[in-house]
Amino acid sequence: MNIKRFIGITLGIAAVTSVGATKSNAAVLMTQTKMDTYSCSDASYGSSGTYFTASGAGSVYATSSRSAYTTACEGNNTSNAAGSVVTAAETLRAATAQTAGLISNRISFVRNQASTRVPYSVSLDGNGNAHLGLAGGMGDKGIGVWVQGSITHIANDAAASKYNGNVITGLVGADKAFKNGFLVGLSAGYEDVDLDTTFNSGNLKGRGYIVAPYAAFDLKKGFSVNTSFGYARVRYDQDRLDPSTSEKFTSDGTNADRYFGTLNLNASKKVKKATVGGTLGIVYSREERASFTETGTTGTKRVTSAQTTSIGQGRFGVNAGVNLGKINPYAKVTGVYDFTKTKLNVGASQATPSQDDFGADFAIGVNLKAKNFTGTVEGYTSQFRSDWTEYGGTVRLRVDF
């Protein structure tokens, strides 16, 4: 072979190899640059972007930097989280409100007051004698037995935490009123939570048993104080789809312990057939959920650590009822301020939900009387919280003897 030709061929091969290597290095460098520049939600280089998800032998995207970027983008991303983690604070607020609200209704009835129940209402206010049912102390033994049920529809419309469903609570109880204005009672019941968790293409179901003692005491000049505290044992079952592979993950039998308490100061004044009142109170609730393992259809397992969620609220409201004989219509407005709560953290590519601290609850209803039996039908709604919808109804029946 001609020496000049050999040298030329050798130089040509080296040049081509050099150019190819340069292009490959440039491609890798460009990819890293893109990863450093674009956000996790970028259409091409985000956590689920067209180029970012490229894979296969020799792919310039299959680098350690891609792995690190994936971790940064997917951390706290709700689409890859269990339903009980994302909905914890709001379901705790809704469930506690129903339980405490039903107990507050019973106390209000015994005190010869109009109903005070609104969603999330734990205030026990004074509505005078607007409610026509017998007070517990007016019976021969001062003992009352009651049953109440409430259903509330809730919906979160924020993209990162979108879900909707129902919270249902039923309670039964008995109490005794003493001549000195003191009342003590005990309630027990069942809770059912059923949610479609759109944010992770899944479902969440909660089933719980509740026990809650309560007490109230009349003060002078239309004032009274009351309190309740309780415990619930809840079991959560849930499922979801992996956002990348659509593999279904299921977790059955996640247990939780919930503790809650309320304290309220109430005032009421009767003006002819009408009664007006006000209330100032607080409620605090804490739920401790055990760690759990999700199992995929392929046998893949993912462990979620134990979780503690809490919420504390201040409540201030006004109410009014009218005595029309056997029918007693009433209305109430309650302002609610969350002075402490566990907030949701979301992924880097997601917009953080508003999670407003202030809202207002509205309720209208009617109390009915027939001998020693009294009943109530009520509708209620919660307003002024961004991306939040809530409304529902309550039915009550009590008998005194």
N, C-alpha and C positions, 0 to 999 in steps of 0.2 A: 504494500500500500504506500502511496506517495506520502512522505512525511508531512507535507503541508496540509494534505487533505485530512490526515489523521488528527493533526492539531486543530484544524477547523471544526471537525466533527466533535472533538472533545470539548472545545470551548462552547460550541452550540448547545450540547447537552447540559453543561454547567449553567449556561445562561437560562435555559428553560427551567431547570431545577430551581435555580435561584428565584426566578420570577414566580414559579408556583409556590415556593415557600413563603415568599414575600406576600403574595395574595392571601395565603392561608393565615399567616400571622396577622395581616391587616384585618382579615375577617374576624379573627378572635378578638383583636384589639377593639374593633368596632363594636362587637357584641358587648364587651365589657363596658365600653363607653355608653352604649345604649342603656345598659342595666343601671349604670350610675346616674344617668340623666333622666330617664323616663320614670314616671310613677308606676306603682303596682297596678293601676287601672288602665295603663296605656293599651290601646287596641292591638299594637304589634308586639310590644316588649313587656307588657304587664304579666301578672301571674297566670293569666289564661289567654295571653295574646297569641297571634298567629305564628310569629317567629319564636317567641319565648318557649313555646311548647314543642318545638322541633326536636327530634330525637333520632337515634340510629347510629350505626357505625360511622365514625369519621365526622359526625356533626360537630360544628364549632360551638354549638350550644351546650353540648354535654360536658361542661366544665365544672370545676368546684364553685366558681362564682355563680353559676346558674343555681346550684343547690342552695347556696347561701341566700340568694335573692328569693328563691321560692319560700324559704323559711320566713324571711322578712315579710313577704307579701301575705302569706297564709296565717301568720300568727294572729290569734284572736278573731279570725274571719268567721262570722256567724254562719256562713253557708256550710262550714265544716265543723260545726259545734252541735252538741246535743241540745235538744229543746229545753230541758230543765235548767241548763246553764243560762241561756239567753233570756228566758221568760221569768226567771226567779223572782226579781223584785216586784214586778207587776202582778203576778199571780199571788204572791204573798200578801200584797196590799189588798187585792180583791177578796181573797178568801177570809182574811182576818176581819175585813170590814163587814162581810156578811154575818159571820159568827157574832162579833161584838154588837152589831146593829140589831140582830134578833134578840139578844139578851137585853139590850137597852130598851127595846119595845116593851118587853115584859115588865121591866121595872117601872117604866112610864105608866103603863096600864094600872099597875098596883097603886101607884101614887095618885090615881084619878086624873091622869094627864092624857092629852091627845098623843097620838103616835108620833114618834120622832125619827122613824127609820128612813134614811136615804142611803144610796150606795156609798160605802166607805164611812158612813156615819157611825161614830162611836160615842158621840156626845149624848148625854142624857139630860134633856132640858125640861123645863117646867112649863106645861101648857094648862095649868089650873085644872078645872073640872070639865074640860071640853069632852073628854072621853066618858062615855056613859056606863061602862062596865063597872061592876062592883069592885071595890077595892078588896084586896086579900083580907084585910082585917075586918071587913063588914060581914063576912060569913060567920057561921057559928064557931068554927075552929080557926079562922084566919088562914086557911090553907088554900092555895090555888094550884091548879094543874093546867098546863098549856102545851100547845104544839104550833110550830110555825115553819114555813118553808119559803125559800126565796130563790129565784133564778135571775142571773145577770148575764147579759151578752157583752163581751168585751172584744175589742179589736185594736191592734196596733198597726198603723199604716206606714211606719217608717220602713224604708227599703231594707235596712240591715236587720230589722227585727219584726218583720211583717208576720202577723198571725191573727187568728180570730177563733172564737169558741164561746163556751158557756161555763159558768161556775154556779153550781147548785148546792145549797146547804139546807138541811132539815134538822130541827132541834126539838126536843121535848124536855120539859122540866117541871119542877115543883118547888114551891117556896112557902114561907110562913111570915106573916106580918104581925108584929107585936104592938101593943098599945102605946108604947113610947115612941113610935114612928120608925122603929128599926125593922128592916126586912132582910132575910137571908134566904138563899135559894141555891139550887144545883141544877145544871142543865147538861144534857148529853146529846150527841147527834152524829150525823154522817155528812161527809163532803164529797162532791164529785166534780172534777175538773176535766174538761174535754176540749182540746185545742188542735186546730190544723196549723202547723208551724210552716208557713210558706217559705220562710227564710232558708230552711234547710230541707225543703221538700219532704216533710215528715209529719209526725203526729205525737202528741203528748197527752197522757191520761194520768190523772191523780185520784186516788181513793183514800179517804182518811176517816178516822174516828176521833171524836172531840169530847172532852169533858171540861166543864167550866163552872165553878162556883161564883156567886155574885152577892152583893150586899148594897143596901141604900139606907140613908138616914135623913129624916126631915129636920131642918133647922127652923129658925124663926123667920117671920115676915116673908113667907113664900120661897125661901131658899132651901136647897137640899144638896146633898153630895151622894155620889154613888161610885161604885168600883166593880170591876170584874177582872178575873184572871183565868187563864186556861192553858190546856195542853192538847195537842193533836199529834197523832201518829199517822203519817202519810206514806203511801207507796206510789211511786211513779213508774210507769211503763212508757217507753218511747221508741221511736224509730226515725230514720232519716236516710237520705241518699248521699253518697260521696259526690261532691261537685265535679270531680274530674272523671271518675270511672262509672258513676251511677250505681255503684255497689250499695246494697241496702245493709245498714247497720242497725242492730236492735239491742236494746237494754231493757231487761225485765226485772222488776222488784227492787228498784232503788229506794231505800228507806230514808225518811226524814223525821226529825223531831222539831215541833213548832211550839213556841212559848209566846204568850201575849198577855197584855194587861192594859186596863183603862182606868182613868180617874177623871171625874167631872164635877163641876160646880154649876148648879142650875138655879134659875129664878123664874117666877111666874106671877101673873097678876090677872084677876078676873074683872072684866068690865061688862056688866049686864050678862048677855048670853055669850059673849066672846071671851076668849082667853088668849093672852099674848105672853110670850116667854123668850128667854135667852139662855145660852149655854156657853161655857168655856171649858175645854177639856183637852186631854192628851191621850194618845194610844201608842204603844210600842210593841213591836212584834219581831221575833227572831226565829229563823229556821235553819237548822243544821242538817245538811244532806250528806249522806255517806258517799265515799268514793264508789265508782261503779265501772264496769267493763262493757264496752260495746262490742258485739260480735258481728262481723260481716258474713255475707252469704258464702264467701270463699274461705272462711275460717279466720280471717284477719281479726286481730283483737286490738282495741284501743282503750286505754285507761284514762278516766277523768278523775282528778283529785277531789277530795272532800270539799264541800262548798258551804260557806256561812253567809246568809243574807239577812239584812235587818232593815227596818224602816220605823221612823218615829214621826208622828204627826201632831200638830196643834190644830184644834178645831174651834171655830167660833160661829154661832148661828142665831137666827131668830125664827120664830114660828108663831102660828096663829090657828085657832080652831073655833068653831061656832057650834053651840048646842041647839039643835033643832028637834029635840025630842029623842026619837029612836035612831036618828041619823045625825052624824057629826062629821061634816067635811073639815079638812084641815090642809095646811100647806106649810112648807119649811124650806129655808135656804141656809146652807152651811158652807162657810169658807174653810178650805183645807190647805194647810201649809206643811210640806215635808221638811222638817228641820234637820233630819238626817236620814240617809238611805244609801244602800249599796247600788252604785251606778254601773251600767253596762259599758265594757270596753270592746271596741270593734277593730277590725283589721285596718291596715294602712290604706287599702284601696276603697274603704267604705266610709260613708258619711255618718258621723255620730248622731244617733237619735236625740231629739230635744230633751226628753226626760224632765219636763217642767216640774218645778217644786210647788206651784200653786194651782189650785183648781176650785171649783164650786159645785156643790151638789144641790139638786132641786127635787122636791117630792110633793105630790098631791095624793090625797086618798080620802077614804070615808070609813068611819067606825059605825058598826051596827050593833044593836042590842036586842036580846030576847031572853027575858027572865035572868037566870044566872049565866047565860051564855053570851059572849061577845065575840065579834069577828071584825076583820079589817081586810080591805082590798086596797092596794096601793101601787102606783107607778112612779118610777124615779129615773133620773139620768144624771150623769156627771159631765161637766163642761169646762172649757178654757184650758185644756191640756192639749198641746200640739200632737198631731198624729194619733189621737186617742179617741175612741168611741165607746160609750158605755150606757146601757139602759136596761131596765128590767122591771120585775114585779114581785110583790110579796103578798102572801095570804096567811092570815092568822086566825086562830080559834083558841078560846080559853074558857074554862069553867071554874067557878069558885064555890066552895062549900065550907 
